């Protein structure tokens, strides 16, 4: 059946185009078993596909989109947003008969939030991302120093007297940008440079390395996988729709990366009763007297790209 369009419904259809997108990446150490547990809960839901974590590492990103358009519907106008997410790479295996064979390197997003309501609604209902709508503040100084704060709705505690409120979950500050704009050694460019980190190298099998060569053959293109589900109003513990979706990021016109000395990067993660970033991912953190958790970036850089998000397909 055809989707019944309503412009004020804000369920924007792909493909999407984001010119001049600013990506700010901070590589963090995580617990591989925790990452795999996330995959087992949200991705490994059918016998046809199996997702295996590649490395005990995640990217924390705070991004800015100066212009967001619906490709093919540019006359509708454009919008803009700031966004935060955490993502990590996995290897997807696909069943061939009774055998699972490696089929693709892809990325998953356990946490993501924006400050644009259209993006939050379309990201959830159309694409299945677990997007929240909150407040994201970004500031870049004349010397290239960056500060970013993320506030999202949640509960400080769970009780009958707890009211939902907007709670700080991430705060990042960096020193001045380094004069030498050279990122860490790259495997296949962003975001696969994550796998060039020593903590990732130890677990990379020949299967993964062979798959990575395929990524290098298609620069600027990589896939993401999400679980799209719509809760049933009739049977609330069931889903009317539950499907794994695969989409492609296509990057072009990438600028030279701007890097920060990780010794100058301060990152605070504030878990609450409903948003448990550090606990879910097993981030390597140290508790502070104010209840925040401090973690250390293994690498930190920013770049500007044009990004197209398209080519969505369903996985059985």
ZIBEL-V691758 format. One record per residue. RES is the residue in one letter. PHI is phi in whole degrees, 0 to 359 (* if undefined). Layout:
res: {RES | RES}
phi: {PHI | PHI}
//
This chain:
res: {X | X | X | X | X | X | X | X | X | X | X | X | X | X | X | X | X | X | X | X | X | X | X | X | X | X | X | X | X | X | X | X | X | X | X | X | X | X | X | X | X | X | X | X | X | X | X | X | X | X | X | X | X | X | X | X | X | X | X | X | X | X | X | X | X | X | X | X | X | X | X | X | X | X | X | X | X | X | X | X | X | X | X | X | X | X | X | X | X | X | X | X | X | X | X | X | X | X | X | X | X | X | X | X | X | X | X | X | X | X | X | X | X | X | X | X | X | X | X | X | X | X | X | X | X | X | X | X | X | X | X | X | X | X | X | X | X | X | X | X | X | X | X | X | X | X | X | X | X | X | X | X | X | X | X | X | X | X | X | X | X | X | X | X | X | X | X | X | X | X | X | X | X | X | X | X | X | X | X | X | X | X | X | X | X | X | X | X | X | X | X | X | X | X | X | X | X | X | X | X | X | X | X | X | X | X | X | X | X | X | X | X | X | X | X | X | X | X | X | X | X | X | X | X | X | X | X | X | X | X | X | X | X | X | X | X | X | X | X | X | X | X | X | X | X | X | X | X | X | X | X | X | X | X | X | X | X | X | X | X | X | X | X | X | X | X | X | X | X | X | X | X | X | X | X | X | X | X | X | X | X | X | X | X | X | X | X | X | X | X | X | X | X | X | X | X | X | X | X | X | X | X | X | X | X | X | X | X | X | X | X | X | X | X | X | X}
phi: {* | 281 | 290 | 274 | 287 | 214 | 299 | 276 | 284 | 61 | 264 | 297 | 272 | 286 | 281 | 247 | 230 | 233 | 287 | 69 | 294 | 259 | 256 | 237 | 250 | 228 | 276 | 235 | 282 | 223 | 258 | 298 | 294 | 292 | 297 | 293 | 298 | 297 | 300 | 296 | 280 | 254 | 239 | 274 | 248 | 224 | 282 | 278 | 234 | 226 | 246 | 239 | 294 | 270 | 202 | 278 | 219 | 224 | 262 | 260 | 230 | 236 | 243 | 234 | 244 | 289 | 207 | 230 | 230 | 270 | 298 | 92 | 230 | 298 | 293 | 287 | 102 | 222 | 225 | 215 | 196 | 250 | 213 | 234 | 201 | 240 | 216 | 213 | 270 | 223 | 256 | 268 | 255 | 239 | 286 | 240 | 69 | 259 | 248 | 266 | 242 | 297 | 233 | 192 | 270 | 214 | 236 | 234 | 236 | 288 | 223 | 201 | 209 | 221 | 246 | 240 | 296 | 298 | 296 | 296 | 290 | 295 | 297 | 279 | 283 | 270 | 252 | 89 | 294 | 281 | 281 | 249 | 253 | 210 | 239 | 231 | 252 | 229 | 210 | 238 | 279 | 298 | 271 | 89 | 295 | 240 | 225 | 220 | 230 | 239 | 236 | 227 | 294 | 184 | 239 | 294 | 219 | 251 | 196 | 293 | 260 | 270 | 259 | 296 | 212 | 273 | 240 | 293 | 238 | 216 | 221 | 230 | 224 | 236 | 279 | 297 | 295 | 287 | 293 | 272 | 276 | 242 | 287 | 299 | 309 | 255 | 275 | 213 | 77 | 297 | 263 | 287 | 298 | 306 | 283 | 276 | 290 | 305 | 294 | 268 | 300 | 297 | 265 | 279 | 273 | 299 | 298 | 293 | 297 | 296 | 294 | 295 | 298 | 292 | 297 | 296 | 285 | 234 | 298 | 81 | 239 | 207 | 260 | 232 | 231 | 228 | 259 | 267 | 215 | 242 | 291 | 283 | 283 | 280 | 236 | 302 | 275 | 245 | 249 | 288 | 228 | 212 | 209 | 279 | 248 | 243 | 228 | 239 | 272 | 237 | 260 | 211 | 53 | 286 | 279 | 294 | 296 | 255 | 252 | 239 | 294 | 297 | 293 | 262 | 264 | 245 | 234 | 246 | 246 | 242 | 292 | 231 | 292 | 243 | 241 | 240 | 297 | 297 | 290 | 294 | 265 | 66 | 293 | 279 | 231 | 236 | 289 | 247 | 303 | 277 | 93 | 285 | 245 | 260 | 232 | 253 | 282 | 273 | 204 | 205 | 202 | 230 | 207 | 248 | 220 | 263 | 233 | 246 | 242 | 202 | 55 | 276 | 223 | 266 | 256 | 295}
//
